Amino acid sequence: MVSRAFSVEDGNLSSKALVTTRNKTYKDIDLTFANRPSGDVYKKTDAAAVKQAIKNLILTNFNEKPFQPRFGAGIQGLLFELADDETAEDINIRIRQAIENYEPRATVRSLKVQAYVDNYNVLITLEFQVKNTEEIVVLETTITRLR
């Protein structure tokens, strides 16, 4: 026998509550804006969408996003300082804070920041877990000072 479950407000107090989990798919537009044969743009889903969002978050400077002056990691300015262990630790802290504050879909598992003084660049290796799928993703990017 199939019974319909209503909430307490509906007056059906004898039925059991339904407990379900909702599996939400993360979707985003591919920022290359490449055209599909149908004319639409490609989309990224789940881990690829979260990876793209985190990379954009890391590469965004403070005051770059309108009406959200603290959005991003703001690490481009640190590339002009002397590269040492303290700068690498500051970059590490900023990236962790940015992900914690602005990317609720991911949990940081490990973050490694290597500063190369001679090349004026920083190698960032981030391992994070997508909360929805429990998938572990590794993002590796290099940030270089242009001047």
N, C-alpha and C positions, 0 to 999 in steps of 0.2 A: 504494500500500500504506500503510495506516495503522499507525503504531507507537505504542505507549504509552510515555510517558517517565516513568521513576521516578527517585528520587534515588539517590545513591551508596550510601546505607544499604540500599536495597532490592536491591542487587546488579546493577543494570543499568547498567554503566559505559559501554557503547557508545552509548547513546542521547544525543541532544543535549538540553541543558537548554531548557526552555520559558521564554521571556521575554515577560511580559505586563505591561500597565499596568492598574492598577485605578482606575477612575473612581468615586470615592466621592461620593455625594450628601449634602450637608449639609441636615439637617432640624431644625426646631424648632417648638414650639407658638407660635401667634400669641398674644401677650400681651393682646390685646383680649378674648380668650375669647368671641368672637362664635360663635353656634351656626350650623352648616350646616343645611340642610333635613333631613339625615339624623340630626341630633341630635349629631353629633360636632363638635369644635371645628376651626377652620381651622388649617392648618399652613403654615409658611413653609419654603421650600427654597432651597438654594444661596445666591446673593448676598443675598437678602432675609433669610435666617436669620442670616448673618454680620453684616449691617448692624444688625439688631435686637440681636444680642449685643454688638456694639461700642458701640452707644448705651447699653445697660444698663451696660456696663463703665465708660463715661465718667461716667455719672450716679451711680455707686455710690461712697459715701464709705468711707474706711478704717474698720475695725471694724464694718462694717455686715453683713458676711456671717459667720455663725457658723463658728468654727474656721479662718477664713482672714482674719486681721486686716489683711493688706496687700493684699487683693483690692480692685480698683477704682482710680480715679484720684485720689480724695480732693481734688477741686478746689472743692467747695462752701465749704470753709473759707477759701480764697483770695479769695473774693468779698468778704469783710469787710475785706480789706487795701486799702491805697491802690492804685487801678488805675493802673498805669504799664507801661512796656515790660518791666520786670523781672518783674512779676506775669504778664504774658502769656507770657513766655519760660518761667517756672516751670510754668504750665499746659501749655504745649507739651511740655515735658520729661516731665511726669507722664503725659500722655496717651500719648505714644510708648512710655514704659516699661510702662504697663499693657497696651497692645496687644501689645508684644513678649513680655511675661511670661505673659499669660493668653489670648491669642487667636492660636493658631498657624495659623488658617485664613486670615489676612490679612497683607498686607505694606503698610505705609504708604508712599504715594508722595509726598504733600504734606499739610501741616497748617498751617492759618492760624488764628491766634487774634487776635481784635480785642476789646479791652476798651473799653467805653463807660462813662466815669466818671459822666456825668450821669444815665444810666438804671440804673446799678448792675447791668449785665448784661455777659455775654461771648458773643460770636458765634464759634462753632467751625465751621470748614469743613475737613472731612477727606476726602481722596481716597485710597482704598486699592484694592488689587488682591486679588481672591479667588484663593487659590493653586490651587484645584482647576480652576476654569474660566477663569482668566486674565482674568476680567471686571473692569473698572474701575468702581468705585462711588463716588459722592460723597454724603457724609453732612453735612448742615448742621443744627446745633442751637444753641439759645440757652439759656444758663443764667443765671437771674435771682436776685438776692438778694431775699428776701421781706421783710426788716425793714430 
